Every structure is written in structure tokens, then in C-alpha cells.
Amino acid sequence: MKHYSDCFNKRSRFIEAPSLREVEAAAMPNAGGAVDGLAARLGELLQVQNDFFPCFDWTFPPPLLSKSEPPADAAALFARPSVVPGRYSIYLHSPFCKSLCSFCYYAVIPGRGSRMAEDYIDRLLGEMAMYREAMAGQVCESIYFGGGTPSFLDGVLLRRVFEGLHANFDIEADAEITVEASPGTLPRVKLELLRSLGVNRLSYGIQSLDEALLAGMNRSYSIDEAVRELTDAVERIGNVNVDTMYGFDGEHEDALLESLGRLHEIGVPSLSIYALDKQRSQSLQHFEPPKDSLYEYKIRQFARAEALLDSFGFQPVLQNVFVDPRRASYRHQVRRWDNLPLLALGMNAQGYAPRRPYQNIASIKSYCQAIDEGRLPVATCDELDRELEFCRELTSKLRFTWVSIGQMRYKYGVDLQAVFGELIDALGELGYLECDGDILRMTPKAAYYNNIIPMLFAPDAFKEKLLGLPEEYIEAFPVPYIMTRLGRIQSASFDFSRGRPERRHHTERRSGERRRVRAGQGADGERRCQAERRRQAGRRSSDRMRGWSITAGEQAAAALP
């Protein structure tokens, strides 16, 4: 029997891809009809244990059914038009770390010397050059340098990376630029260097301020050292996020709350909360997904942490990331769910070209070889049709933040309520969704199923393809089981034929304003208008906000026509 991924509802990749059976469309039952009947069916199917948190690599669509050969070059990869024209963001990956944490499953290289890092940065700069022409004429609005631990690199290599970014890409003056760091890698001299390079946000991985818990994580730092570095980072950078985790063996019930309280006292303006994911390290002895004995505990702990952060005045920008909106932001990740193009650089980096999620080669040797041979180091590429593109934004925003119904109609010309009206009503009847004016979001009651419910908003055509999976897999794992057993739930087909008249109207209005400016200011006015048009291309009204809070987002969405 083939070995399957333990976590369909998160990374959703098979270790060995199966051969899909051809399936007749009639094989998928029709769940449409009366809302109360659909609600009853959903209520039955959702009685499964689904992992609660973490949620950082949940993705739609599960990259499983639409694999294709990667395009030959950068221009072909980014050839399709973007729904956010003229703008993109960048993710860079550095795999190097001081040590391998016991809970980490990312592509990292612990404890290696500077020579390997130098060779890797040489290739990273080469990859940047491969994309320079394809991204010309567009503006990069955010950069996220993750890993691994980028702050583990020495100052010379960090400077080379940022010089390469500015040499190859047009980076917006107020771009949000994040670097990941961990305790023991951030002395004051490096903080000053990062600030001089334009870094205006840090993501600092502490996980816990409980010494006893740290001893079991293979974390080579002291609490006092971490507190000193954090205090300096808040003073010099300001916009600092700290990653925390809970659900460790032997953890006392107040460990997370005590860590959050102390971090708040230090002045940290942004906090992320993740649950330890034991499913990652379990192998399948039987053909069934592993269960989490701390499932209920994790949900309770998250609710307690959320209440504490609310009392501090923090607001959620993502479901598990909370900020003081006066002092912190996380624009890079929030904008990811807008289907904003994301340029991926480095081994194992994941990117998004219009209607093409893709991932780079995971092996450092193979990655370097591809660069040396002048090939894009793209390993996998998924092809999305317009329905899946629409649902990628819909499901991701529902999973992590909220959905503006009007904004989706404005952007895609599709009436969300017409396509999924019965499903929205049924989930609302069960208490899992709420619609407040234009805003659609999951309720706290939906926490038990927060990885499954957004997946239900997949096109019926996609659900039908899932029937081609091995039957024993469908029976064993919650997401494909519920999606296929629920059946077709669209109230109407997708209609992209109407286009986006609102966008045309506002384009004409802005053009008229520019004509008036040009008429009054001559050639200088024309140049200023062109610069402004390039800078603002693809912007939303909420993009100009520095506090990315739910409340602020609702106000921005309400301002849309």
C-alpha cells in the first residue's frame, strides 16, 4: 500500500502521488436543495476530529491534482495577468540555523560553516538575476526573509542579499521588510546593520519563556539572553513579532499565558501563537490519520490566550497572529491571501505566480546545480483555472481572516452568494459562519473544524476529482471524506462573463483626475502622474493603513462601492 501524507488538511501532499481514477460526474451526490437538509448533512459529517492549530501552511487548493511541468523561464512562469496588477512580494529562504529544534520540519541545515553559506548566497543572487527582467515595471511591496534563521548569517552575507534585492527589483520606499531571527543570533551590531539595510520588521522565534520546556526543544539559548535581544530589537526596530508555541509534553496550563504576559511587559507589539504539531513526527502504523490527545486542551488554551491578548489591546490580523495596531503590522502575509504574486527565492521556497502556485527544489545540492546550469530551480507547479483562483482567495481569507463579499465581486466579477448561497446559509444555521453586512467570517464555534469548513468552498468540479483518490484514503482522512461525501453544493455555476464594471468605472474616474492634473501641470505633472500610477497599481483602500486589524479591515471593505 502506498504511504500517504499524514496531514491532507495542511500541506496535503502525498509522499508518493497516486494514480487518479477516472470518475463520472454523476458519481458525486448532489447536496443542494433545502438549507435545513444541507445543514443536517453537514452536522453529521463534521463529527470528526480535525487538527486545530497550527495553521501556517494550510493551503488551498491541496496541491495534489493539477501538477504540471514548470515553465522554462521566469517570463513564462509569470506570463498570466494578475488580479493585483503591477505589484508583487518576495519570499527568500536561508536554510542555515545554529541548531535543529526538536519541533522543526522545515528545510534547514543546522550548524554548518560560513563556506556553505557563501556558496548558497552566490546562487541566491543568481536566482534573483533570473527574475529581474520578468518583474521589471512592477513594484515589490513587501519582502520576507525566512528560514532557517537568516540572522544566523554574518553581516557581509546579509549585506550582499539586500544589495542584490535592490539591484534586481524595484522595491517600494515604504515596503514592509521582515527578517526572521532567533535568540543568540541578534547582537546589537547586527540589529543596527539590519536597520541600515531597510529592515523594518523582525519575526523572533522564542516559542516559550519557560526554561523547563526549552530544555526539551534543543534550543541553545537562555531566557535572559533572549530578553536582552528582544528589548534591543523593540527599541531599534519597533515592529517585532514573537512566535510562541504550546502543547508540549509536561507543559503546565499557564505556561503560554505567562510567556505572553512577560513578552507584553517587554513591549513586544506582535505575537504569534502556534500549537505543537505532533502529527508531523508520527508515522502511520495503520491506515488512519494520527489523533492528538491534546486536541481539546489546545482549543481551550488558544481561547485563553486570545482573551488575554484582547485585554492587552491586541487585535488579530490573522487567526493566530495578534498585533497592537498602533505599533505593528504584518502586511506581507495579509496580502498573500489577495492572490498577490509572490516571488520565491531560495531552496524549498514557495511562491505564487498568477494562477500558478509553485515550489523550489528542496535539496541544496540540486538547487545550486540548477542555478549553475542557468535553470529556474522550480520543482513543482500547480495550474489553477479561474474557479480555483477565485476559491483560493475565498477559502484562504475565510480560514485566516474574513471575506468581503463586495470586494470579491469587485475583483473577480463573481457573486459569491449566488455561487455558494445555500452552503453559507447552512453553515450559518449551524452557527459556524456569520455574515455582518458585507463581511463573512467563521465563528468561534467553528474552531473545531477550522481546517475543513473553508475547504467546503471548493468548486464542485474540484470535489469530483477527489473521487479519483484511493477509496481507503478518502475514508480515513477528514477533509477528502467530508468534501466528497457532502457532494455538489454550488447553488449556481461560476459566471465570469460580466467582468468587473466597477473597476472600469473607477479606472475612468482616476484617469479623468489625472487628465486634469496633466492639463494644469504640463510635462512635470505627466511624469508625476506616471510615477503615482506605477506606485499605486493594484492597491486596495486598506493598503494605505498601517494597523492591519480586523476592525480596520472591515472599515476599509465597507468603503468599497
C-alpha positions in Angstrom: 0.0 0.0 0.0 1.3 3.5 -0.8 2.3 5.8 2.0 0.3 8.9 2.2 0.9 12.3 3.9 -0.4 12.4 7.5 -1.8 15.9 7.0 -4.1 16.2 4.0 -5.8 19.2 5.5 -2.5 21.2 5.9 0.3 20.5 3.4 -1.9 18.0 1.6 0.9 16.3 -0.4 1.2 12.6 -1.0 4.7 11.2 -0.2 4.1 9.1 -3.3 1.5 10.5 -5.7 -1.3 8.1 -6.6 -2.8 7.4 -10.0 -6.2 9.1 -10.1 -9.1 7.0 -11.3 -11.3 8.5 -14.0 -14.7 9.4 -12.3 -18.0 10.1 -13.8 -19.5 13.4 -12.7 -22.7 11.6 -11.7 -20.8 9.7 -9.0 -20.8 12.9 -6.9 -24.1 13.2 -4.9 -26.0 16.5 -5.1 -26.2 18.1 -1.6 -28.1 21.1 -2.8 -31.8 21.8 -2.1 -33.3 22.8 1.2 -30.9 24.6 3.5 -32.1 22.7 6.6 -31.4 19.4 4.9 -27.9 20.6 3.9 -27.3 21.8 7.5 -28.3 18.4 8.9 -25.9 16.6 6.5 -23.1 19.0 7.4 -23.8 18.5 11.1 -23.4 14.7 10.7 -20.3 14.9 8.6 -18.4 17.4 10.8 -18.4 15.0 13.7 -14.7 14.2 13.2 -11.5 15.1 15.0 -9.7 17.6 12.8 -6.4 19.1 13.9 -6.9 22.6 15.4 -3.7 24.6 15.2 -1.1 25.3 13.8 -2.4 26.7 10.6 0.7 28.3 9.0 0.9 26.0 6.0 -2.7 25.3 5.4 -3.2 25.8 1.7 -6.0 25.7 -1.0 -6.2 24.0 -3.3 -4.4 21.0 -1.9 -1.5 20.8 -4.4 -2.4 17.3 -5.5 -4.5 17.1 -8.6 -3.1 19.6 -11.1 0.7 19.1 -11.3 2.4 20.3 -14.4 5.9 20.7 -15.7 7.3 24.1 -14.5 7.6 26.8 -17.2 11.0 27.1 -18.8 11.8 30.6 -17.7 10.7 33.4 -15.4 8.7 35.2 -18.1 6.7 32.1 -18.8 6.1 31.4 -15.1 4.7 34.9 -14.6 3.1 35.3 -18.0 -0.6 35.3 -16.9 -2.3 38.5 -15.9 -2.5 39.2 -12.1 -5.7 40.2 -10.3 -3.4 42.6 -8.4 -1.7 44.2 -11.4 1.7 45.9 -11.1 2.5 44.6 -7.6 4.2 41.6 -6.0 6.0 40.5 -2.9 9.2 38.4 -2.3 10.0 35.5 0.0 13.6 34.5 0.4 14.8 31.3 2.2 18.0 30.8 4.1 18.3 27.2 5.4 21.1 27.8 7.9 20.5 27.6 11.7 22.6 27.3 14.9 20.8 24.0 15.8 17.8 21.9 14.8 14.9 22.5 17.1 13.0 19.3 18.1 9.7 20.6 16.6 11.0 21.8 13.3 10.2 20.1 10.0 11.3 22.9 7.6 14.2 22.6 5.1 17.1 23.7 7.4 20.9 23.0 7.6 21.9 23.3 11.3 25.4 24.2 12.5 27.2 24.5 9.1 30.1 26.8 8.4 30.4 30.0 6.5 31.7 28.5 3.3 28.5 26.7 2.5 26.5 29.8 3.3 28.7 31.9 1.0 28.2 29.4 -1.9 24.4 29.4 -1.2 24.2 33.2 -1.2 26.1 33.3 -4.5 23.3 31.1 -6.0 20.5 33.1 -4.4 21.9 36.2 -6.1 22.0 34.3 -9.4 18.4 33.3 -9.0 17.4 37.0 -8.4 19.0 37.9 -11.7 16.9 35.3 -13.5 13.7 37.1 -12.5 14.9 40.7 -13.0 13.5 41.2 -16.5 10.2 39.4 -15.8 9.5 41.6 -12.8 10.6 44.8 -14.4 7.9 47.5 -14.5 6.3 46.2 -11.3 6.7 47.2 -7.7 7.7 44.9 -4.8 5.6 46.0 -1.8 7.0 43.6 0.9 9.9 41.2 1.5 10.0 38.3 3.9 13.4 36.7 4.6 12.7 33.4 6.4 14.3 30.1 7.1 16.1 28.6 8.8 17.4 31.6 10.7 18.5 34.4 8.3 20.0 36.3 11.3 22.5 33.4 11.6 24.2 34.7 8.5 27.1 37.1 9.1 26.9 40.8 8.2 28.8 40.5 4.9 26.3 37.9 3.6 23.3 39.8 4.8 24.5 43.0 3.1 25.0 41.1 -0.2 21.5 39.7 0.0 19.9 43.2 0.3 22.2 44.7 -2.3 21.1 42.0 -4.7 17.4 42.7 -3.9 17.8 46.4 -4.7 19.9 45.8 -7.8 17.4 43.4 -9.3 13.9 44.6 -8.2 12.0 47.9 -7.8 11.3 47.9 -4.0 8.7 50.3 -2.8 10.0 53.0 -0.5 7.7 52.0 2.4 7.9 48.3 1.7 7.5 46.1 4.8 10.8 44.1 5.1 10.8 41.3 7.5 13.8 39.1 8.7 13.4 36.1 10.9 15.7 35.8 13.9 16.2 33.5 16.9 17.9 34.0 20.3 21.6 34.1 20.2 21.9 35.5 16.6 20.9 39.1 17.1 23.6 41.2 18.9 23.2 45.0 18.8 25.7 45.4 15.9 23.6 43.1 13.8 20.4 44.9 14.7 22.0 48.2 13.6 23.1 46.6 10.3 19.6 45.2 9.6 18.0 48.6 10.3 20.6 50.3 8.0 19.6 47.7 5.2 16.0 48.8 5.5 14.6 46.0 7.7 11.6 47.4 9.5 10.1 44.2 10.9 11.5 41.2 12.8 10.0 37.9 13.5 11.7 36.4 16.5 11.3 32.7 17.4 11.3 32.1 21.1 8.5 29.6 21.5 8.4 29.8 25.3 10.0 31.7 28.2 9.7 28.5 30.3 13.2 27.2 31.0 12.0 23.6 31.6 10.2 23.5 28.3 13.2 24.9 26.4 15.3 22.1 27.7 13.3 19.6 25.6 13.4 21.6 22.4 17.1 21.6 21.7 17.1 25.4 22.0 20.6 26.6 22.8 19.8 29.9 24.5 19.0 31.3 27.9 15.9 33.3 28.8 18.0 36.2 29.9 19.8 36.3 26.6 16.5 36.3 24.6 15.0 39.0 26.8 18.1 41.3 26.2 18.0 40.8 22.4 14.2 41.4 22.3 14.4 44.5 24.4 17.1 45.9 22.0 15.0 44.8 18.9 11.9 46.6 20.2 13.9 49.7 20.8 15.7 49.8 17.5 13.3 48.1 15.0 10.0 48.6 16.8 7.8 46.3 14.7 8.8 43.0 16.3 6.8 39.8 16.2 7.5 36.8 18.6 6.5 33.3 17.8 5.2 31.3 20.7 4.1 27.6 20.9 2.1 25.5 23.3 1.1 21.9 23.7 4.5 20.5 24.8 4.7 17.4 27.0 4.9 18.4 30.6 3.6 21.9 29.9 1.7 23.4 32.8 -1.6 25.1 31.9 -0.4 28.7 32.5 2.9 28.4 30.6 1.7 30.1 27.4 -0.1 32.8 29.3 2.9 33.6 31.4 5.1 33.8 28.3 2.7 36.1 26.6 2.4 38.3 29.7 6.1 38.7 30.0 6.6 39.5 26.3 3.9 42.1 26.6 5.8 43.7 29.5 8.9 43.8 27.4 6.9 45.8 24.9 6.6 43.3 22.0 3.8 44.7 19.7 3.1 41.5 17.8 2.6 37.9 18.9 2.0 34.6 17.0 0.6 31.5 18.7 1.1 28.0 17.3 0.3 24.6 18.7 3.0 21.9 18.7 2.0 19.6 15.9 2.9 16.1 16.9 1.2 14.7 13.8 4.3 15.7 11.8 6.6 13.3 13.6 4.2 10.3 13.7 4.4 7.5 11.2 1.4 5.6 10.1 1.3 2.2 11.7 -2.2 1.7 10.4 -4.0 3.4 7.5 -5.6 6.2 9.6 -4.7 9.7 10.5 -2.9 10.2 13.9 -5.0 11.6 16.7 -3.9 14.3 19.0 -4.5 13.6 22.7 -4.3 17.3 23.5 -6.9 18.3 20.9 -9.4 19.8 23.4 -6.7 21.2 25.6 -5.2 23.1 22.6 -8.5 24.7 21.7 -9.0 25.8 25.4 -5.5 27.2 25.6 -5.9 29.2 22.4 -9.1 30.7 23.6 -7.5 31.7 26.9 -4.5 33.3 25.1 -6.9 35.1 22.7 -8.8 36.6 25.6 -5.5 37.7 27.3 -4.2 39.4 24.2 -7.6 41.2 23.8 -7.2 42.6 27.3 -3.8 44.0 26.2 -5.5 45.8 23.3 -4.1 43.4 20.6 -6.2 42.7 17.6 -5.9 39.7 15.2 -4.5 40.3 11.7 -4.6 36.5 11.1 -6.4 33.9 13.1 -3.3 33.2 15.2 -1.3 36.5 14.8 -2.2 39.4 17.1 -0.8 42.9 16.9 -1.0 46.2 18.7 -2.3 48.1 15.6 -0.6 51.3 16.7 2.9 49.8 16.6 2.9 46.7 14.4 1.9 45.3 11.1 2.0 42.1 9.0 1.2 43.3 5.6 3.2 40.6 3.8 1.1 37.7 5.0 -2.2 39.5 4.9 -1.7 40.4 1.2 -0.8 36.9 0.4 -4.5 36.0 0.6 -5.3 38.6 -2.0 -3.7 36.4 -4.7 -0.8 38.9 -4.8 2.0 37.4 -6.8 4.8 36.1 -4.5 8.3 35.6 -5.9 10.0 32.7 -4.2 13.8 32.7 -3.9 16.0 30.1 -2.4 15.8 26.3 -1.8 12.3 25.0 -0.9 10.8 28.5 -1.1 7.1 28.5 -2.1 5.7 31.2 -4.4 2.7 32.2 -6.3 2.7 33.3 -10.0 -0.8 34.3 -11.3 -2.8 31.0 -11.2 0.4 29.0 -10.6 1.4 28.1 -7.0 4.9 26.7 -7.2 7.8 25.5 -5.0 11.5 25.5 -5.5 13.8 22.5 -5.2 14.2 21.3 -1.6 17.7 19.9 -1.9 20.5 22.4 -1.5 22.8 20.4 -3.9 20.1 20.2 -6.6 19.1 23.9 -6.1 22.7 25.0 -6.6 23.1 22.8 -9.6 20.0 24.3 -11.3 21.3 27.8 -10.8 24.7 26.9 -12.1 23.1 25.4 -15.2 21.0 28.5 -15.8 17.7 26.8 -15.0 14.9 28.1 -12.8 15.1 25.9 -9.6 11.3 25.3 -9.6 10.4 21.7 -8.6 6.6 21.7 -8.7 3.9 23.9 -10.2 0.1 23.7 -9.9 -2.1 25.0 -12.6 -5.3 26.8 -11.4 -8.3 27.7 -13.5 -10.3 30.8 -12.8 -12.7 29.0 -10.4 -9.8 27.7 -8.3 -8.1 31.1 -8.4 -11.3 32.7 -7.0 -11.7 29.9 -4.4 -8.0 30.2 -3.4 -8.6 33.7 -2.2 -12.1 32.9 -0.8 -11.0 29.9 1.3 -7.7 31.4 2.5 -9.3 34.6 3.7 -12.1 32.6 5.4 -9.6 30.4 7.0 -7.3 33.1 8.3 -9.2 36.5 8.4 -12.5 37.4 6.9 -14.1 37.7 3.4 -15.6 40.9 1.9 -18.4 39.7 -0.4 -18.4 43.0 -2.2 -14.6 43.0 -2.7 -14.7 39.6 -4.2 -17.4 40.7 -6.6 -15.4 43.9 -7.5 -12.2 41.9 -8.0 -13.5 38.9 -10.0 -17.0 39.8 -11.2 -18.4 36.8 -9.4 -21.3 36.8 -6.9 -20.1 34.7 -4.0 -23.6 34.5 -2.5 -25.1 33.3 -5.8 -22.5 30.5 -6.2 -22.4 29.3 -2.5 -25.6 30.8 -1.0 -27.0 27.5 0.3 -23.7 26.5 1.9 -23.4 29.9 3.5 -26.9 29.7 4.9 -26.5 26.1 6.1 -23.2 26.9 7.9 -24.8 30.0 9.4 -27.7 27.9 10.7 -25.2 25.6 12.4 -23.5 28.6 14.0 -20.2 28.2 12.1 -20.4 31.3 9.9 -21.7 34.8 10.5 -22.4 37.5 7.9 -22.1 41.0 9.3 -23.2 43.3 6.4 -20.6 42.7 3.7 -18.2 40.7 5.9 -18.3 36.9 6.1 -16.3 35.1 8.8 -16.1 31.9 10.8 -17.4 32.0 14.4 -15.5 30.8 17.5 -17.8 27.7 17.4 -16.1 26.8 14.0 -12.7 26.4 15.7 -13.1 22.7 15.9 -13.4 22.5 12.1 -11.4 25.5 11.0 -9.3 23.5 8.6 -12.2 21.8 7.0 -15.0 24.4 6.7 -13.1 26.7 4.3 -12.3 23.7 2.1 -16.0 23.2 1.5 -16.0 26.3 -0.6 -14.2 24.4 -3.4 -15.7 24.2 -6.9 -17.8 21.2 -7.4 -15.6 20.2 -10.3 -12.6 20.0 -7.9 -14.6 17.8 -5.4 -15.4 15.5 -8.2 -11.7 15.0 -9.0 -11.2 13.9 -5.4 -13.3 10.9 -6.0 -10.4 9.6 -8.1 -8.3 9.2 -4.9 -8.0 5.7 -3.4 -11.2 4.9 -1.5 -9.3 3.9 1.6 -7.6 7.3 1.7 -10.9 9.1 1.4 -12.4 7.0 4.2 -9.5 7.7 6.5 -8.9 11.4 6.3 -11.3 14.1 7.4 -11.0 16.6 4.5 -11.4 14.4 1.4 -14.1 12.4 3.3 -16.3 15.3 4.1 -15.7 17.1 0.7 -16.7 14.0 -1.3 -19.5 12.7 0.9 -21.1 16.1 1.1 -21.3 16.2 -2.7 -22.1 19.1 -5.0 -23.1 22.2 -3.1 -22.9 25.0 -5.5 -26.1 27.0 -5.8 -25.1 28.2 -9.2 -22.2 27.9 -11.6 -19.4 30.5 -11.7 -20.1 33.4 -14.0 -17.0 35.4 -15.0 -18.7 36.8 -18.2 -19.9 40.0 -16.5 -16.3 41.2 -16.0 -15.7 44.0 -13.4 -17.7 47.1 -14.4 -16.9 48.8 -11.0 -13.2 48.6 -11.7 -13.6 50.1 -15.2 -15.7 52.9 -13.7 -13.1 53.8 -11.1 -10.3 53.5 -13.6 -12.1 56.0 -15.8 -12.6 58.3 -12.8 -8.9 58.2 -11.8 -8.0 58.7 -15.5 -10.1 61.9 -15.6 -8.4 63.2 -12.4 -5.0 62.6 -14.0 -6.0 64.3 -17.2 -7.0 67.4 -15.1 -3.7 67.3 -13.3 -1.7 66.9 -16.5 -3.6 69.8 -18.1 -2.6 72.1 -15.3 1.0 71.0 -14.7 2.4 70.2 -18.1 5.3 67.7 -18.6 6.2 67.7 -14.9 2.6 66.8 -14.0 2.6 64.0 -16.6 5.8 62.4 -15.0 4.4 62.7 -11.5 1.1 61.0 -12.7 3.0 58.2 -14.3 5.1 57.7 -11.1 1.9 57.7 -9.0 0.1 55.3 -11.3 3.0 52.9 -11.1 3.3 53.2 -7.3 -0.5 52.7 -6.7 -1.2 50.0 -9.3 -3.1 47.1 -7.8 -3.7 48.9 -4.5 -6.7 48.4 -2.3 -8.1 51.1 0.0 -6.9 49.1 3.0 -3.3 49.0 1.7 -2.7 52.5 3.0 -3.4 51.5 6.6 -0.6 50.8 8.9 -2.7 48.9 11.5 -3.8 45.7 9.9 -6.6 45.0 12.3 -9.9 43.2 11.7 -11.8 46.3 12.6 -9.7 48.5 10.3 -10.2 45.9 7.5 -13.9 46.0 7.9 -14.0 49.7 7.7 -11.9 49.6 4.5 -14.1 47.0 3.0 -17.2 49.0 3.9 -15.8 51.9 2.0 -15.8 49.9 -1.3 -18.5 50.8 -3.8 
